[in-house]
């Protein structure tokens, strides 16, 4: 894969990651305080990972965004099912 295509995929991955970040940010409507802080810390760790990957393997950054979306869905749905979180 050419470096230009890989860098382009990395940029697309960052845009997707920021889009997923919107869901993390607005989760406070459903998720209680301490669980929300934990969720935000996970998002920040993913951002750190995305930045690290962009430097060495930019074509993998979209996978970080997909992983973050899957984690968010499982976290919020699991909390709703187990702890009864509702909006």
Residue pairs with C-beta under 8 A, 6 or more apart in sequence:
1 59
5 59
6 57
6 58
6 59
7 58
9 58
9 59
9 61
9 62
10 53
10 54
10 58
10 59
10 61
10 62
11 58
12 61
12 62
13 50
13 54
13 58
13 60
13 61
13 62
13 63
13 64
13 65
14 50
14 54
14 61
14 65
16 62
16 65
16 66
17 46
17 47
17 50
17 61
17 64
17 65
17 68
19 65
20 43
20 65
20 68
20 69
20 72
21 43
21 47
21 68
23 69
23 72
24 39
24 40
24 43
24 68
24 72
25 40
27 36
27 39
27 72
27 76
28 36
29 87
30 76
30 79
30 80
30 85
30 86
30 87
31 39
31 75
31 76
31 79
31 85
32 85
35 79
35 85
39 72
39 75
42 68
42 71
42 75
43 68
46 64
46 67
46 68
49 64
50 61
50 64
50 65
53 60
53 61
53 64
54 61
76 85
79 85
80 86
